[in-house]
């Protein structure tokens, strides 16, 4: 669990921190391996030096003691051992004992430790041959055993102890110096590497910060923050700036297409509304003419005035619905039942013009259980209704239903036309480039639904098409934000 926590914490660090830290750790690891290799080489050199010292010491004793051991001259052997011990550098020889070919001691520098004629085998326990010497770690003395060879003839044995504490101290001093110096240099280089890597990754850090601040709309990095030269970092920043400009141009194109689609929708509605307005106008003119002609007949004037009032109220409702559809100050206004009543008033002339039947079901109260921005929801509904009216045959059927579900607000639009084609499905469900041909009304529906956090479903039906839009409700404090984010570009 601890390892997983550390790994998770490491992954949460930014790239600008992880890479320099990794570089520093690798530098320290390389320095540690290099130090270990140097120390190993130093140890091997020290062992070789001690072996050479032991070999020279034994050879010197063989030359000096050979004649005396051959004659078994105990006093000369003892005197030679004493002189050899006294002449050694810093009294390196601690103890020496010489035995004859039978393994019996002839003389020793410490007669109490090795009496004359005592077996040398006891002293030889743990002793090593000079050519096979392996000094133990921390042992300041080494014990050697070697044959005494004189004129090619083995005349006895010698056991000697040497003090190598000065060599071990020299090795320890070299080790401390190496570790300390290498540690200081490694830490310095690791710090330099960390700072240099952080500086090299600074453009990436700034790039990430820009992308986080953009909230989905990339903004170019100013020229003064672009690294000089033609390095990989500079090319990366230039590529990002080119991408940001390309996305801005794409957004502008989409804005213009959405604006064009909005005006196309308004044009189609205006054509139907013209008929819707002309019909009451004819009746109003007749009523006005009747009043002028029969001004002296109060009952006729009252009937004509009632007709005029009814016609004017209808014109007022149509005008109000049209204005509400395109008012820019409705962006932050929450959705209400009255918005769907306006939509019904706007779409009915188009339905009557095509001699179609409209099945309108809005199962909502005057207050919704959640919050949704009115403008984008109206735009979604009117685009789907216009698309359904165009798809249905003259005299066909168009259905519209709205209800609250656990998932949010559900809008269903259906028709009995030939159904959605592959390109229309891609416009409504896909997020890629808009296919050539046709308008962008269905793609506008897709984008608006996506910005509101909802999704679009196409139900399989025997004839025609059925499109369901599910929009999750937002908290009341998020309403204004959602409305501003969800507005189609053409309404800005």
N, C-alpha and C positions, 0 to 999 in steps of 0.2 A: 504493500500500500504506500509506503514511504517513497519507494522508487517511482511509482506511478504519479505521486504528487509532485515530486521533483521534475519528472518528465513533463507533466502538465504545466508547471510553472515556467519551465524552460521554453515550452512552445508558446506560452502567452507573451513572452518577451518579444519586443520588436526586432526586426531584422537588423536595424542599426545598432542594436546591443548584442545580439547573438553572434553576429559575424566577428566583431572585434574581440569579444570574449573568447570565441573559439580560436581565433588567431593567436591570442595571448596564451591560451592553454596549450596549444600545439607548440608554440615557441618554448614554453617552460618544459614540456615533455621532451622536445628535442634536446634542450640543454641538459635535462636530467640524464637522458640516454648517453649524450656525449660525455658528461661527467663520469658516469659509470664506466664507460669504455676507457677513459683516461685513468681512472683509479685502478681498473683491472690491469692496464698496462703497467702502471706504477707498481702494483703488487708483484707482477711477474718479474719486473726488473729488480725489485728488492729481494725476491727469493733467489734470483740468479746471482745477485751480489753476495748474499749470505752463503750460498753454496760455494761460490768461488773462494770466499774467505775461509770456509771450513776446509776446502781442499788444500789451499795453500798452507793452512795451519798444520794439517796432518802430514803433508809432504815435508814441511820444515822439521817436524818432530822425527819423522823417519830418517831424514839425513843426519840429524844431530844424535839420535839415540841408537841408530843401527849398530855401530861398532860396540858400544857399551852393552847393549842387550845381548849381542852375540857372545861376548865374553862373560856375561852375567855379572858385570861390575855394578853392584847395587848403588854404591856411593856416587859413582859417576852418573848413573841414570838419575838419581835423585837431584844431584847438583845441576844436571842439564835441565830437568823439569823446572827447578826453581828459577834458573836463569831465563828459561823460556817464558815462564809466567811473569817474571819481573820486567822482561823486555817487551811484553805485549802492550799494545797501545791502550792506555787507560786501564791496565790490569784486566784485559778482556778475558784471559784464561782464569777461570774460577777454580777448577780442579782438573787434575790429570793423574792417571794411573797407568803403569806399564806392566804387562804380563809377558811371560815367556811362551814358548810354543805349547806348553801344557796347560796354559790358562791360569797359572799361578802368579800372583802379584809380585813383581820385583821391587817396585818403588812407587810412591805416590806423593803428591804435594801435601796431602793430609794423611799421615800414617795412621791416625786413629780411625779414620773413615775406611781406609783400605790398608789393613796390616799386611806386612810382608808374608808371602806364601799363602795368602787367602785367595779363594777363587774369584776371578774377575767377572764371572758370569752374573753374580749378583749385582755388580755395578753396571753391567751392560744392559740390564733390563730397561726398556724404553729408549735405548740409544739407537741412532740412525746412522746409516752410511752417508758419507759426504755427498756422493753422487745421487742419492735418493732423498736428500734432506727436504722435508716439508715443514717449515716453522709453523707452529700453532699460533692462532690469533691470541694476542695478549700475553704470550709466553716470552719473558725477557731472557730466558736461558735455553740453550739447546745442548743436548748430550749426543756426542759422536762416538762411534766405534769404528776402528779401521785397523787393518793389518800393518805391521811394521815390516817394510821390505828394504832389505839391504843387499845391494849388488845382485838384484834379481831373485833374492831368496827371502822368504818370509821367516823372520826371526822372532816374531811375537805379536802382541796386540796392544793397542793403546785406547783408553777410554778418556775422553776429555769433555769438560763442560765449558762453554763459551758464553759470555755475557753480551747480548746483542740489544740491550735496552736503548743504547744511543741510536742504533739503526731504526728501532721501532719508533722512537720519539721523532726521529727525522721523517719517517714515513707519516706519522700522525700529523706532524706540522705541515707537511706538504698536502696532506688530505684536507686539513682545515683551511689552508690557504686557497686550495683549489675550489673547495665548496663555497667558501665565503666570496671569493672573487667572482666565481662563475654565477653565484646566486645574485650578487649585485648587478652584474652585467646583464643577466637574464631578465631580472625585474625591470631594469632600465629599458632594454630592448622590447620587452613585452608591453611596457607602458607606451613606448614610442609606436609600436605596432598597433596598439589599441587606438591611440589618438589618430594615427595615419589612416587606419581603416575607417574609423568614424568619419573622418574628413572626406574620404573617398565615397562613403555611402551617404553623405549629407544630401546630395541631389535626390536620392531615392527617398530619404526621410521627408524632404520637402514635397516630393511628388505624392507620397502617401497622405501627408497632411492636406495637400490641395484636394485630393480625391475625397477625403473624409469631409472637408469643409464644403465641397460642392453639392452634397446631398442629391446625387444622381445627375447633376448638370455640370460636367467637367469644365473648368475654367483654365485658360492657358496660363503657364508660368511666365512671369515677367522676364524680359531679356537679361536684366541685371542679375537674376538668380540662376541663369543657365551657365554651367561650367564652360570655361574657355577651351578652345581647341576642338579637335575632332575625336574626342574620346568616346568610349562606349556610353558613359553617363550622359554626355552632351547629346549623342544621337538618341538615347532613350528619351530625354526631355523634349527634344525636337519632335520625335515621333508622337509623344503624348500631346504636345501642342497641336500637331497636325490632326490627331484624333479628336481633340476638343473642338477645333474649328470645324471639322467635318460633321461632328454631332450637332454643333450649333446651326450649321447650314441645313442639316437634315431636319432639325426641329423647326427651322424657319419654313422649309418646304411643307412640312406637315401642317404648320400653322396656316399657311396659305391655302392648302388643300381643304383643311377643315373649315376655313372661312368661306371658301367657294362652295363647299357642300352645304354650309348653313344658309347661304343665300339661295342656293338651288332649292333647298327645302322651303324657304320662305316664299320663293317664286311659285312653287307648286301649291302651297297653301293660299297664296294671294289669288291665284287663278280661281280656286274654289270659293274663296271668301268674296270675290267680286260678284259671283252669282248669288251668294248668301246675302249680300248687301243690296243688290239690285232688286231682288224680289220684294223686300219690305219697302224699298223706295217707291216702287210702283204703287203699292197700296197707300203709302203716305201721301203721294201726290194726288191720288184719287180722293182721299179723305179731305185734303186741303181744298181741292176743287169743289167737293160737296159742301164744305162749310161756306165757301164763298158764294155758291149758288143758292144755298138754303139757309142763309144767315138768320132769316126770320123764323126759323123753325127750331126751337130749343132742343127738342128730342133728337133731331138729326144731327145738330151740332155736338150734343153730348156723345152720341154714338161714334161720330167721326173723331172727336177728341180722344175717346177711349182707344180707338184703333190707332191713332197717331201715337198715343202714350205707349201702347203695347209694342208698336214697331220701333219706337225710339229706344225703349228698354232693351229690345233684342240687339239693335245696332250698338248700344252701349256695351252690352255683354261681349259681343264679338270684338269690338275695339279693345276692351279691357283685356281680354284673353290674349289678343295679338301683342299688345304692349307688354303684358306680363311675361310673354314668351321671350322677349328680347331686351328686357330691362337689365342694365349692367349692375344696378345696385342690389340685385337679388342674389349675388354670389354667396353671401354669408347667411342667407335666409334659410331656415330649416324647411324641410318638406312637410306639406300638409295635404289634407284631403282635397282642398280647393284647387291645388295644382292639377290634380287629375280631372276635376270638373272642367277646368280651362282646356285641358288637352282634348276632352271629348267635344267641347264646343268647336275647337279648331279642326279636328279631323272629320267631323260629321259632314261638312260641305264636300270634302274630297270623296267620302263614301257615297253620298247622294249623287255626286257628279258621275261616278262610275256605276251607279245603280246597284250597289252592293249592300249587304246586310251586316250590320255591326252588332256584335254581342259584347256588351260592356258590363264588366263585373268588378267593382272596386269594393272589396270587403274590409274597409278601414273605418275607424271612428274618426272623430275630428282631431284627436291627439294620438300620435304614434307612440309606441312604447320605447322607441329609440330615436336617434338623430341621424338625418341624412341631409346633405345639401340639396336644395330644390332644383337649381339650374341644371346640373349635370343629369339628374334623374329625369327631368322633363326632356332633355335633349336625347337621352337614351330611348325613352318611350316614343317620342315623335318620330325618330329615325326608324325604329322597328315598325311602327304603324304605317308610315309611308311606304316602307319596303313591302309590307304585307299587302297593302292596298294595290301596289303596282303588280305584285305577283299573282294576286287573285284575278280570276276572269271577271268580265262585266256580269253583274248579277250574282257574283260569288259571295263568299262569307269571310269575314275578318273578325277574329276574337281577341279580346283584351281582358286580362284579369290581373288583379293586384291583391295580395294578401300578406299578412304577417306570419312568419314561421319561426321556429327555434333558430334557424340559421340567419334570419334577418328578413328583409323585404324581398318578396318574390314577385317578379313581373313576368307574365306569360303572354306572348303574342303568337297567334296562329292564323293560318289562312288555308284555303283549299286549292291553292295554285299548284303548279308543277313541282314544287319543292326547291330546296336550295341546291345549286350546282356546286361542283368542286371548287371553283374560284371564289364563289360567295362564302363557302365554308371556310376557306383559307383566310378570307378577309375578316370573318367574324371570330374565328378561333385562333388564328396564327398570330405570331408576333414578328414575322419576317417582313421583307419588303412587300408593299402592296402590289398585287398582280396587275399587269397592264389591262386597261379597258375597264369601263364601269366607273362608278363613283367611289367615294371613300366613306360613305355613310356607315356601312357595316364595320369598317376598320375603326371609325370614330367611336362606335358603340363598344368595340373591344377595348380601346384605349381608355375610355371613360370608366368602364367597369373595372379594369385593372387598377386604375388610380384610386378607385373607391374600395379596393381590397376584395371585390367580388369575383364571380366567375359566371361564364355563359355555358348553357347546356342546350343541345339540340336533341329533342326527343324523336324517336322513330314513330312515324304515323303512316297509315295506309295511303293517304293522299295529302298533299300539301306539306306544310312544315309547321313545327311548333318549337318556338325558341323560349327558353326560360332563363331569366337573369336573376341571380341571387346576390343581394347587396347586404353585407353585414352592417348592423347598426353601430354607430360610434357613440362614445360618451358625449355628453352635452358640451363639455369644455373643448372637445376636439372638433366641433361642428364648423367653426369658422375656418380652422386650418384645412379641414377636408374640403370645404367648398372652394377655397382658393387654389388648392392643389388639383382639384378635379375639374376645373373649368376648361372647356375646350378652347384651344388657342384662338379660334375665330370669334369668341365672345369677349376677348380681352381688348 
